[in-house]
């Protein structure tokens, strides 16, 4: 099979992601006690981790609803179950085929082929969906920085919460410019995003409690949202290494336990990984997506 330009580019992207993830993991390993971290993970309370897994799965279902509320503005009448199955398949691809098509790429392909939707519109909708999550994460960060993580030496920290207003306005403007019809779903999408990120924060809280981390919950949750932004940067394998790096560096500034923070990060990643596994069924049997 002859190599094409796209094959070479994809291979180079995958190689870069492997290098970045490897370098980040190597850095984190020098900043923590590996034995302590492993001991914390092994001693975690499994019943709490199971509840955390269920709550995380609920957040993904709500995230699928959020995406569908944007699809409806195209308009695309995508059945709820079909959308959830397609979303789960996308999760699986994001974790297990990081150098290939990816979850969003497959969604665009599937919806273009089976529902005759324009590729450009689909890409814009999926980008809008991801952007809504990042905007809301920044909103949570502003709330935590203003009212809870008061030890942060940020000038004008008490006014950070007001940045939520221009942040939401900027997202509305993005929709207005690139997909005006989607502005009518603005509040529904933002509400879903607050719920999704709230459930993921609850997941992180349960994991932290399972690890025995009873102190500085506010600081750990602040770092959790920072790490979520770091892991969204598409330069590593499914965010591996970047999330842990954000946790371990942030722990130095907020006086949290670096080993505990990295343990939280690893288990959260494992939780999201386990949650994505059911999507494998639709990867091997794509015809079941629309049934």
Secondary structure, 3 states (H helix, E strand, C coil): CCCCHHHHHHHHHHHHHHHHHHHHHHHHHHHCCHHHHHHHHHCCCHHHHHHHHHHHHHHHHHHHHHHHHHHCCCCCCCCHHHHHHHHHHHHHHHHHCCCCCCHHHHHHHHHHHHHCCCHHHHHHHHHHHHHHHHHHHHHHHHHHHHHCCCCCCCCCHHHHHHHHHHHHHHHHHHHHHHCHHHHHHHHHHHHHHHHHHHHHHHHHHHHHHHCCCCCCHHHHHHHHHHHHHHHHCCCCCCCCCHHHHHHHHHHHHHCCCHHHHHHHHHHHHHHHHHHHHHHHHHHHCHHHCCC
